[in-house]
């Protein structure tokens, strides 16, 4: 047997030995796994119970929606119907200013829960809300809103409606993070200027409207259901 033949023989012997050891290890591992399963044990490592508890408690925070409950002042008419009084309402708001304005608008139209009087007719509806880059909020009202306001037909009722809307919809709690404040609100009716669609109005609806403190009663905010 020459040198090359001896090297080939040794190589084959080592390969055979390695294969035999591999088979033995696989068989032994299979026996161990089988024994563990028969005794009700998992062959796979489990994380500590404390770690599982920690992960479970963290899951709701990870999946929690952006929505948050916030206290927002909704402005309704005082009992004598002359001025505005804020009623605190807890609303579920998110991170979108326009959506939050819609929510506050709907809550204002639903009316107060206590002794205050509504400022918006029940038929009031926002066809659209648009936030302009210069801090102006545009609210497009439905024609049913005008029909409801015409039933009262006075400067006072229109101003309470306009200022109640402006004071409510410009609340800082409705703004998304780092958003600029809303300075004024412009009202459209059916997508057009009120000059065309509400010609018998008692107030000027054609200009952007800012908060006017003279329409506030100066009372402390009331809680829902007070009175």
N, C-alpha and C positions, 0 to 999 in steps of 0.2 A: 504494500500500500504506500503510494508516494505521498508527498506533502499535500498536494492539492486534494487528493482523495480523503486524507485525514481531516482537513479543514471542512470539507463538505459534509463528512460524517458527523463532526462535532456540531456543525450548524444545524443539521437536521435533528440531532439529539436534543439540542437546546430548545429548538422550536417545539418539538414534541413534549418536552418537559413543561414549557410555558403554557401550551394548550391544555395539558393535563391539570396544571394548577388553576388555570382559569375555570375549567369545568368544575373542579372541586369547590372553588370559591362561590360560583354561581349556585351550585347545589346547596352549599351551606347557608348562603343568604336566603335562598328560597325556603329552607327549613325554618330559619329564624323568623322570617315574615309569617309563615304559616302558623307557627307556634304563637306569635303575638296576636294574630287575628283570632285564633281559637280561644285565647284568653281575654278577648274584648279590648285589646290594646291597638292603638293606631301606629303603624310603622313609620309615620311621618311626624317630624317634630312639630309641636304646638307652641304658639307664643304664650307667655305668661298670662294668667287671668287678668292681672292688673292692666297689662297692655291692651287686652281686648276691651276692657271697660273704658279705658281712656280713649281708644279709637271710636267706640260707639258714642261716647258723649260728645266727641268732636264732630260727628257726622251731621247733626242738625245745623250746626253753625256753618258748616261748609256748604250745605244745600239750602240755607235760609234765603228766602227771596229778598230783593232789595226793598220791599215794602216795609214801612214802619208806621206805627200809630203815632200821630201828632195832634196836639191841641191847636185848633184853628179858631179864630174869632169870626163868627158869621154875624153880619150886621142886619138887625131887624128893626122895625119901628117900635117906639116906646108905646106904652099902654094908651096914651092920649093921641098917638098917631102923628106926632109933630116932629120928633127927632129920632136919631138912630141910637140903638144900644147894642153892644156886642154880646152875643151868646157864645160861650166856649163850647166847641164840639170836637170830639176826638174822631179824627178821620184816618183811614188807611191810605197812605200816600206812598208814592214811589220816587224814582229819580228823574222823572220827566215832568218839567214845569207845565207844559200844555195839558198833559193828562191830569195833573193835580188841580189845575184850574177848572177842568171839566168836573172833577169830583166836588170841589167847593161850590161851583155853580149849581150843580144838582142839589146839593145839601141846602143851599140858600132857597132854591125854588120849593123844596119840600116844606119849608116853613119852620118856625120855632117850635120848641117842645114845652115852653113855659108860658108866661103871661105876655110875652112880646107879640107883636103883630107882624104878619108877613109883609114884605115889600114887593114881592114879585107875584104876578098872577099865576095860578096853578098851570095855566097853559103855556107858560114861558118855556122856550126851548132854544138851545144854542145849536145852530146849524153848523158852526165851525168856530174854532178858536185858533188864532195865529199870533205868534210872538215875533215882533219885529226886532231888528238889531239895535234900534235906538231906544229900547226900553218901553216901547209902546205895545200894548196888548190890544188886538183887534178881536171883537166878539161879534159874530154874525148871528142876529136873532131871527126867529121865525115870525111870520106875520101874525100868528096867534098871540104873540106877546103884545103887539100893538092893540089887537082887539081887546085883550084883557085890560090894558092900561086905559083905553078909551072909556071903559065902564066907570072909572073914577073921574077922569077928565079934569084934573087940577094940576097946577104947578107943583103943589106940595107932594102929591102922590108920585108924579114923575121924578121929582128930585130925590125923593126917598128911594125910589127904584134905582136911579142912576148912581147915587152916592152909596147906597147899600151894596150894589154890585162892585163899585170901584174900591171901597174900603175892604171888601171881602176878597176880591180877586187879586189885589196887589199885596196880600200878606206875604211876608218873608218866608213863612213856613212852607209855602207852596213851591218855592224855588228849588231847582236842582243845585247840587253842590257847586259853589264858586260862580253861580249865575248872577248877572247884574240885576239890581232891583227893577221892578216894573213901576214906571213913573206915571203913566197915563193909560186910560182905556178908551178906545174908539169903538163906537157901536154902529154896526151896519144892520140893515133889515132886509132879509132875503137877498143878501149880496150887494145891495145898493145903498147909497147914502140915504139917511133918514129924510133929507130934504125932498127926495122923490117919493118915498114910501110912507112917510108919516107927516104929511103936510099940515095937519091940524094939531101938531104937538105944541105943548105949552112951553117947552124948554128947547134950548139949542142942542140938538143931538148931532150936529155936523162936525163938532170940534172934539179933539182928544180931551178927556175929562180927567182931572187930577183929584186927589183927596181934598175935601173941604171940611175943615174941623168945625165950622159953624153948624154943620148938620149933626154933630155929635151931642148927645145929652150930657156927657161928662160923668155918667154913672160908671161904677165898677162893672166889669163884665159879669154877666149872670151865668150860672151853671145850668145845664139842661134840666128842665123840669122844675126850676125854681118858681116859687109862687103858688 
